Structures are given as structure tokens and as C-alpha cells.
Amino acid sequence: MEEEAVEGYLPPEIKTLDDLLDEFPIELEEDSGGIGLKRFHVSWLDGLRYMPDGEPYDCYKEAQTTCNDHHAFFYEWTRARLLKTLSHYKNLFVIHETQKGVVTFSLREKLMPLQMLMRGPFVWDQEGSTIRVRAHGKKMEAIAKGPVSDKFVKEVAGRMMERLRESEDCEVFLAPAGARFLFQVDLLGLEEAPAAKVAPKALVTPSSPLAAAPLAAASAPGPKALDTLKSFSRYVRWDRDGYHHLIEVLRSHHASARRIHDDLLDALRKCEDCKILPPPSGSSYLFVVQVLAPRR
């Protein structure tokens, strides 16, 4: 039946999850236990409607079937075609062996190691490029939906370690016996980004959207990186990963990202308590600001 269902079938054009929902009568349930993944369980939408005489029929069958066998075994055919579509777009989706409902899949994403850790039930201590990861008690309990055993914690940590090892941006090591952390992540490639060209002063005019930004404060002796970021909060937001702040332009702002990048970078380069690092590849971040630990 599956061979017949996909014979001559051409997967539709899929670029986003919304495209998948438009093509198939399905709904998605996000799995909080994905541990570093955006994982989804697929279930069927209820397509039943009633004829004027009260007889039920499935509106999806009536609208989407292509032959008598397709109509008779609609959901078997649809599942086979859904699986073929997900497999066709290997750059977007990963089908999981352990499934719930119709099928379980996750999105294939390019994430920084710290972004992955933020999706899991963990906390960590960071010294430079070394991260030592521990369990977050309440988040572990939320995933386990009850008391948490050592075995469960090790299983969850193992799943995150597997995900991190797929990244080219870090190395992962299991903690030695007796350690107070679960595993260690060593970040790679944190070289300082090359200095960007500062925007010409003519770009920032009294009528410019950035003219109101308190850049003068950044020129004061010993400016702080966090204070400088806050002074640009009208133009940017940031995700915090330990000491790292991933900077992104607010979509609602009409100033150009290039201008915001140059002016903020110029202000941050006057701060001695931070390093400017390159953004993760393929992301929408301008750059990453690593706030240095206070000197003792």
C-alpha cells in the first residue's frame, strides 16, 4: 500500500512548518523533552463533517483523494506521502525512530552550543571557553513530570551531549567520577572578530534615528559594556548565554542594521570589559559580546 501511495508522487514545495500544515491535514505538538531540538509530534486534524441528510463524511478525503484506493485508505496514504515529503527535505527535517502519534520529527537547525544548552534543563559555570554543565532541578522535574532519578538525569545529559557533538563549534567531555557537574563543553573558534569599519559621521545626523542614542556616554572614561548595550536598547535586543550576549536588531526599528551595527560596535570598542566575537553562522545576530569577568 505504501509503495502504491508514493508511486509517481512529487513532494510539494516546503520551506517552513506552515507550508507543511497547509499541505497535509495535520497538527503539531511541540515536545518539551526534545533536549536541544525543536521536536514535534504529528497528529491528524479532525476532518469529519456532516452531509445535509446527517451522514458523516471526511472533508479532507473528499478534497484531497486522487483515486478510489486513496479514498479507501486515506490516512495510510497520507502518512506515506508525509514521510516521503519529510525525507525529501533532509535539509529541514529529521525523522525520529522513537515516534508518537502519526510521526515524530525535529527541525534541522544550526545553533551555537550555548543556544542548545539554553533549550535543556541545565545551568552552567563558565571560565573563558570552558563550560561545566549541571542539572537544573525544577526543569528536570518538569520534563520527568515527577521525581528525578540519577538515571534520568544521565539519560537527559547524554541526549544533550549527542546533540552538542554534532556541532563543529565545541568539544564535549563527560565529567570525571565524583565531579559536581555532568559534562564539560569547550567552545571553539572564539577568536576576536576583525575590526569593522566605523560608519562615517555623516551617517548620524540630527535627523537620524540614532542621533538620540547616548553615544557621548560611551566616550566617558571606563565605559561598561552592559551600560553601553542598555543605551542602545531602543535599537537592539540580546539573548544571554552565560557571559555571551548575542545582539540582534529590533525588527520594529526603521534604522538600517548596518548603521546600528557600526555605531554600537564603535561604542563597544571603547569598553575594556568585553570582547566582540563573530556571530553564529547563518544567524540573524550582528555579533556576540563576551563580557569579561571583573578583575580582582
C-alpha positions as CSV (number, residue, x, y, z in Angstrom):
1,M,0.0,0.0,0.0
2,E,2.8,2.4,0.9
3,E,4.5,1.8,-2.5
4,E,1.3,2.5,-4.3
5,A,0.7,5.6,-2.3
6,V,4.0,7.2,-3.2
7,E,4.3,5.9,-6.8
8,G,4.6,9.0,-9.0
9,Y,4.1,11.3,-6.0
10,L,6.1,14.5,-6.1
11,P,6.6,16.2,-2.7
12,P,5.2,19.7,-2.6
13,E,7.4,22.7,-2.1
14,I,8.1,23.0,1.6
15,K,10.1,25.9,3.2
16,T,8.5,26.3,6.6
17,L,6.3,24.4,9.1
18,D,3.4,26.5,7.9
19,D,3.9,25.0,4.4
20,L,3.7,21.5,5.9
21,L,0.5,22.4,7.7
22,D,-1.0,23.8,4.5
23,E,-0.3,20.6,2.5
24,F,-1.3,17.9,5.0
25,P,-4.3,17.6,7.4
26,I,-2.1,17.5,10.5
27,E,-1.4,19.4,13.7
28,L,1.8,19.6,15.6
29,E,2.6,19.2,19.3
30,E,6.0,20.5,20.3
31,D,7.8,18.1,22.5
32,S,9.5,19.8,25.6
33,G,11.6,16.7,26.0
34,G,13.5,17.2,22.8
35,I,16.6,18.4,24.7
36,G,18.3,20.8,22.4
37,L,15.9,20.1,19.5
38,K,12.7,21.7,18.2
39,R,10.9,18.3,18.1
40,F,7.3,17.8,17.1
41,H,4.7,15.0,17.3
42,V,2.2,14.9,14.4
43,S,-1.5,14.1,14.8
44,W,-4.4,14.2,12.4
45,L,-6.8,17.1,12.2
46,D,-10.4,16.1,12.7
47,G,-11.8,16.4,9.1
48,L,-15.3,15.0,9.8
49,R,-18.3,16.9,8.6
50,Y,-21.9,16.0,8.1
51,M,-24.0,15.9,4.9
52,P,-27.4,17.6,4.7
53,D,-29.0,14.2,5.5
54,G,-26.9,13.7,8.6
55,E,-24.5,11.2,7.1
56,P,-20.9,11.9,8.2
57,Y,-18.0,12.2,5.7
58,D,-14.4,13.3,5.9
59,C,-13.9,16.6,4.1
60,Y,-10.2,16.0,3.7
61,K,-10.9,12.7,1.9
62,E,-13.3,14.4,-0.5
63,A,-10.9,17.3,-1.2
64,Q,-7.6,15.5,-1.4
65,T,-8.1,12.0,-2.7
66,T,-6.7,11.1,-6.1
67,C,-8.2,7.6,-6.7
68,N,-10.5,5.0,-5.1
69,D,-7.7,3.3,-3.1
70,H,-6.6,6.7,-1.8
71,H,-10.1,7.4,-0.6
72,A,-10.5,4.0,1.0
73,F,-7.1,4.1,2.8
74,F,-6.8,7.9,3.1
75,Y,-4.8,8.2,6.3
76,E,-2.4,5.4,5.4
77,W,-1.7,7.0,2.0
78,T,-1.4,10.5,3.6
79,R,1.1,9.2,6.2
80,A,3.2,7.5,3.5
81,R,3.3,10.8,1.5
82,L,4.0,12.8,4.6
83,L,7.0,10.6,5.4
84,K,8.3,10.9,1.8
85,T,8.0,14.7,2.0
86,L,9.9,14.8,5.3
87,S,12.6,12.5,3.9
88,H,12.8,14.6,0.7
89,Y,13.6,17.7,2.7
90,K,16.5,16.3,4.7
91,N,18.0,19.8,5.0
92,L,14.9,20.9,7.0
93,F,13.6,17.8,8.9
94,V,14.9,14.8,10.8
95,I,12.5,11.9,11.3
96,H,12.9,10.1,14.7
97,E,12.8,6.3,15.2
98,T,11.0,6.7,18.6
99,Q,7.7,8.2,17.5
100,K,4.5,9.3,19.0
101,G,1.2,9.7,17.1
102,V,1.5,9.8,13.3
103,V,5.2,10.5,13.2
104,T,7.8,12.5,15.2
105,F,10.3,14.8,13.6
106,S,12.6,17.7,14.5
107,L,13.9,20.7,12.7
108,R,17.5,20.7,11.5
109,E,19.0,23.9,12.9
110,K,22.4,25.5,13.1
111,L,22.7,26.6,16.7
112,M,25.6,27.7,18.9
113,P,26.4,25.3,21.8
114,L,25.1,27.8,24.3
115,Q,21.9,28.2,22.4
116,M,21.5,24.4,22.6
117,L,22.2,24.3,26.4
118,M,19.5,27.0,26.9
119,R,16.9,24.6,25.5
120,G,17.7,21.9,28.1
121,P,17.2,21.6,31.8
122,F,20.7,22.8,32.7
123,V,22.7,25.5,34.4
124,W,26.4,26.0,34.0
125,D,29.6,27.7,35.1
126,Q,31.8,29.3,32.5
127,E,35.5,30.2,32.7
128,G,36.7,31.6,29.4
129,S,35.8,29.0,26.7
130,T,35.2,26.1,29.2
131,I,31.6,25.4,30.3
132,R,30.8,22.9,33.1
133,V,27.2,21.9,32.9
134,R,24.9,20.9,35.9
135,A,21.3,19.9,36.1
136,H,18.6,22.4,36.8
137,G,16.4,20.7,39.4
138,K,13.0,22.2,38.6
139,K,13.4,22.0,34.9
140,M,14.4,18.3,35.2
141,E,11.3,17.7,37.3
142,A,9.1,19.4,34.7
143,I,10.4,17.1,31.9
144,A,10.2,14.0,34.1
145,K,6.8,15.0,35.4
146,G,7.7,13.8,38.8
147,P,10.7,12.8,41.0
148,V,14.0,12.8,39.1
149,S,16.4,9.8,39.4
150,D,20.1,9.9,38.7
151,K,19.5,7.5,35.8
152,F,17.0,10.0,34.3
153,V,19.5,12.9,34.7
154,K,22.2,10.9,33.0
155,E,19.9,10.0,30.1
156,V,18.9,13.6,29.5
157,A,22.6,14.8,29.8
158,G,23.6,12.1,27.3
159,R,21.0,13.3,24.8
160,M,22.3,16.8,25.0
161,M,25.9,15.6,24.7
162,E,25.0,13.8,21.5
163,R,23.4,16.9,20.1
164,L,26.4,19.1,21.0
165,R,28.8,16.6,19.4
166,E,27.0,17.3,16.1
167,S,28.3,20.8,16.3
168,E,31.6,21.9,14.9
169,D,31.8,24.8,17.4
170,C,32.7,22.8,20.5
171,E,34.2,19.6,22.1
172,V,32.3,17.7,24.7
173,F,33.7,15.6,27.6
174,L,31.9,13.5,30.2
175,A,32.7,14.7,33.8
176,P,35.1,12.5,35.8
177,A,33.8,10.4,38.6
178,G,33.0,12.5,41.7
179,A,32.7,15.8,39.8
180,R,30.0,18.2,40.7
181,F,29.0,18.7,37.1
182,L,27.6,16.4,34.4
183,F,29.8,17.2,31.4
184,Q,32.2,19.8,30.1
185,V,31.9,21.8,26.9
186,D,34.9,23.5,25.4
187,L,33.9,26.2,22.9
188,L,36.0,26.5,19.7
189,G,36.7,29.4,17.3
190,L,36.1,32.3,19.8
191,E,38.7,34.4,18.1
192,E,38.0,38.1,18.2
193,A,36.1,39.4,15.2
194,P,38.1,41.7,12.8
195,A,37.5,45.3,13.5
196,A,34.7,46.6,11.4
197,K,34.8,49.9,9.6
198,V,33.2,52.7,11.6
199,A,30.3,54.4,9.9
200,P,31.2,57.9,8.6
201,K,30.0,60.6,11.0
202,A,27.8,62.0,8.2
203,L,25.5,59.0,8.6
204,V,24.5,60.0,12.1
205,T,22.8,63.4,11.6
206,P,20.4,65.2,13.9
207,S,17.6,63.8,11.9
208,S,19.0,60.2,12.1
209,P,17.1,57.7,14.2
210,L,20.3,57.0,16.1
211,A,21.0,60.7,16.9
212,A,19.2,60.3,20.2
213,A,21.4,57.3,21.3
214,P,23.6,58.4,24.2
215,L,26.9,57.8,22.3
216,A,28.5,60.6,24.2
217,A,28.2,58.5,27.4
218,A,30.2,55.7,25.7
219,S,33.2,58.1,25.2
220,A,33.4,58.7,29.0
221,P,36.4,57.1,30.8
222,G,36.0,53.4,31.5
223,P,32.5,52.7,30.0
224,K,30.9,49.4,30.8
225,A,29.7,47.0,28.1
226,L,26.4,46.3,29.7
227,D,25.7,50.0,30.2
228,T,26.5,50.6,26.5
229,L,24.2,47.8,25.4
230,K,21.4,49.3,27.6
231,S,21.9,52.6,26.0
232,F,21.1,51.0,22.6
233,S,18.0,49.1,23.9
234,R,15.8,51.1,21.6
235,Y,17.5,49.6,18.6
236,V,18.7,46.1,19.6
237,R,17.9,43.1,21.8
238,W,20.1,40.4,23.0
239,D,20.0,36.8,24.1
240,R,22.3,36.0,27.0
241,D,24.3,32.8,27.1
242,G,26.4,33.0,30.3
243,Y,28.9,35.8,29.7
244,H,27.9,36.0,26.0
245,H,25.3,38.4,24.7
246,L,24.0,37.7,21.2
247,I,23.0,41.0,19.6
248,E,20.1,41.3,17.3
249,V,18.4,44.4,15.7
250,L,14.8,45.0,16.7
251,R,12.7,44.3,13.7
252,S,10.3,47.1,14.6
253,H,13.0,49.7,14.2
254,H,13.4,51.5,10.9
255,A,17.1,52.4,11.2
256,S,19.3,50.2,8.9
257,A,21.0,47.2,10.5
258,R,24.4,48.3,9.0
259,R,24.2,51.7,10.7
260,I,23.2,50.2,14.1
261,H,26.0,47.7,13.8
262,D,28.6,50.3,13.1
263,D,27.5,52.7,15.8
264,L,27.1,50.0,18.5
265,L,30.4,48.4,17.6
266,D,32.2,51.8,17.8
267,A,30.7,52.4,21.3
268,L,31.6,48.9,22.5
269,R,35.2,49.1,21.3
270,K,35.7,51.8,23.9
271,C,34.8,49.3,26.7
272,E,37.6,47.4,28.2
273,D,35.4,44.8,29.9
274,C,34.3,42.9,26.8
275,K,35.3,41.2,23.6
276,I,33.5,41.3,20.3
277,L,33.1,37.8,18.7
278,P,31.7,36.8,15.3
279,P,28.0,35.7,15.2
280,P,27.0,32.1,14.7
281,S,26.9,31.2,11.0
282,G,23.5,31.6,9.4
283,S,22.0,33.6,12.3
284,S,20.4,37.0,12.3
285,Y,22.7,38.3,15.1
286,L,25.0,41.2,14.4
287,F,27.8,39.9,16.6
288,V,28.4,38.4,20.1
289,V,29.6,40.5,23.1
290,Q,31.5,38.5,25.6
291,V,31.5,40.4,29.0
292,L,34.8,39.7,30.8
293,A,34.8,38.7,34.5
294,P,35.7,41.6,36.8
295,R,39.4,41.9,37.6
296,R,40.3,41.2,41.2
